[in-house]
Amino acid sequence: MSDRLLVLVRHGQSEWNLKNLFTGWKDPDLTEQGIAEARSAGRKLKEQGLSFDLAFTSALTRAQHTLKLMLAEIGQPDLSTTRNLALNERDYGDLSGLNKDDARKKWGEEQVLIWRRSYDVPPPGGESLKDTLARALPYYVQEILPCVLRGQRVLVAAHGNSLRALIMVLEKLTPEQILKRELATGVPIIYRLNADSTVATKLDLAA
């Protein structure tokens, strides 16, 4: 019986999460708390008796660092890893690097909320969630899913919005439902898939 294991983990807290800044494609590293979250995620996976055949992550430091720390805890520091910007966080364009409170002062509370919480309205120069899905989903379908369906055990360390794209497909969520899904930093979500790529079981390792 093939395992068809897929584990998704949002990176640990980044320096800009802590400062309440829009991060997007900017590249801050993890905070001390983020490092602890990543290590904790690795320990939780080890406690589940899990090991992996390959890993995927984004082109951004915070996701790569999270993956590295998890793999060290699992005892697989040299696991074959693919990095691709298709898994990058949503690009916040002109909002990137701004404090969220300052952005509200500049554009207004309502407008910033629309950019953050609508499905298909991008901020100036950036991506909507729909745009993020448009690059992350094909990558998942073409590169990640075939590995899982072959029976390889796959670990993905990425970002809140790129992982939402994968979860939307896995859990058959509507745009309205996926907008409401919050992903905690450093918490593994363990899926086992059926042969037709639907979800057989899901386990969220929230503390």
Secondary structure, 3 states (H helix, E strand, C coil): CCCCEEEEEECCCEHHHHCCECCCCCCCCECHHHHHHHHHHHHHHHHCCCCCCEEEECCCHHHHHHHHHHHHHHCCCCCCEEECHHHCCCCCHHHCCCEHHHHHHHHCHHHHHHHHHCCCCCCCCCCCHHHHHHHHHHHHHHHHHHHHHCCCCEEEEECHHHHHHHHHHHCCCCHHHHHHCCCCCCCCEEEEECCCCCEEEEEECCC
